[in-house]
Amino acid sequence: MLSATAGALLAMTLSSTPLMQRKLSSLDATVFKSGGIASRNTLQFPELTRPVNILVMGVKVLTSDVENPPAELSKLPYQALVNSFEGLTDTMLLIRFNPEIQKVVVMSIPRDTKTEIPGYGVTKINAANAYGGPALTAQTVSQLLDGVGIDRYVTINVQGVQALIDALGGVTVYVPKDMKYQDNSQHLYINLKAGKQHLNGSQALQLLRFRYDQYGDIGRIQRQQMVMRALMEQALNPMTLARLPQILSVIQSHVDTNLSVEELVALVGYAARTQRSNVQMLMVPGDFNSPGEHETSYWLPNYDQISQMMAKYFDLGFANSSAHSPGSIQIMIQDSTGRRQATQSLVDRLAHAGYGNVAISDPYTEPLTVTRIVAQQGDAESAEALRQQLGFGEVRIESTGDLGSDITIQLGRDWFQHQGKPTPTNAP
């Protein structure tokens, strides 16, 4: 009865008016699918009525990026953050909420992806928002990803990310390494120590913005997926609904979207009920180019692999649902136990089982109790076949493994238990 009463009170306050801060022209509005995505009655929270694809864009706008910054900011001796949604996108995600199979799929799109922006030629995909806002960005993303339809968009700036994480109570995450960076021109100061810790919004933003290592933006995408996974595991639960007033306050200030409050509540409620194993995180497959002295650095998309991912995870076309042969799979092992001998014994065992394309990658810094078998390229069937062959571990569909792998094994302490040996006393 309490739940029904709360639902009825909330339903009275829900609005079907889009929460847009930027206005779409009638032509731009046609880029997004028409028709509702949620329904409700007076005694229930809104529910999703069909699968929906949401384009999420994260932007960082400085005073130097806008023609007429606020007077109080333009007088500062550094480039300050502006509460705006214009300019280049730092982050881009396409998220599919599918109530028919109870899954959430997150596709990360690297900001440096080389693609054609309609009317502007071939360039980095992050320029689409600066050229034509959410509608042009949605057109560009759809064109890149096999014509996928996009229902709604959400644009959030970095101030909003910080405020949203604070509204959710912070996030507990394992910082993979010491991170230190300073940019006085932007008042950007990153100073994080490695290890498991609870981060507030400001600290989480430092982790999310850091990209000053060998993998640049791709490494940042991996850390973004790690933070999203942590937020889903600790914050997206029924108690999240109690935080809706704080969340809506952030949205009203720092988010531009053509979602209505009703639709937003339906999405949050659906995510809160989704099992964490049914949250799958992908990244547009591709590789770095090799820029010369005067050439631009790009992420070059692999269109064949994109087609396979879109068929399998976004219901576009026909997907190969069978596991690949063991010898054709590139497997990388990241050890978290501190025992190289254990890693080599795993390589030997895999070779005996027919997995001949196996190599040892850099260690995984977070000590793991349970081994993770990461389907780096979204090949869930081959990852599950490998797990069954090993007899231990858990499969994760995400892009947090070795970039050069099809599957990454992040070796945990359960490897010793599976061998019938005690966990070494010097293991983490």
HULIN-V451004 format. One line per field, one symbol per residue. ss: DSSP state (~ for helix, > for strand, _ for the rest). phi: phi as a letter, one per 20 degrees, with the letter a starting at -180 (. if undefined). burial: # if it has 9 or more other ideal C-beta (glycine too) atoms within 8 Angstrom, else .. A space follows every 50 residues. Layout:
ss->???
phi->???
burial->???
This chain:
ss->_~~~~~~~~~~~~____>_______~~~~________>>_______>>__ _>>>>>>>>__>~~~_____~~~~______>_______>>>>>>>>>>__ __>>>>>>____>>>>>___>>>>~~~~~~~~~~~~~~~~~~~~______ _>>>>>>~~~~~~~~~~___>>>>>___>>>>>____>>>>>__>>>>>_ ~~~~~~~~~______~~~~~~~~~~~~~~~~~~~___~~~~~~~~~~~~~ ~~~~>>>__>~~~~~~~~~~~~~__~~~>>>>>__>>>__________>> >_~~~~~~~~~~~~___________~~~__>>>>>____~~~~~~~~~~~ ~~_____>>>___________>>>>____~~~~~~~~~~~___>>>____ ______>>>>>__~~~~~__________
phi->.fffffffffgfefceegefddeefffffffefenfcbbacfdcffcfda fcddedcdccddgfecfcfggfefefebeefdfccenfeecbcddddcff clccdddedgfegebeegncneafffeffffbmfffffffffffdlmgfc ebccdceffffffffffennbebeffafccbccffdldcdbcefpfbede ffffffffefbdbfelfffffffffffffffffddecgfggfeggfffff ffeccdbefeggffffffffffeefffedddccgfrbfedfefddeecde fefffgffffffdcldnddfddfffgfeeeddddedemcfffffffgfff ffeoeedcbeefgefffdedfddeegdnefffffffffffnbnceceade effedecdeefdfffffffmdffgfeff
burial->...#..##.##..#....##.#.#...##..#....##.#...#####.. #############.##..#...#......###.################. ..#############.#.....#######.################.#.# ##################.######...#.#.....#..#.#....#.## #.########....##################..##...##.##..#### #.####################.#...#########..#........### ##..##########.#.......#.#..#########.#..######.## #...#.##.##..#..##..#################.##.######### ##..##############........#.
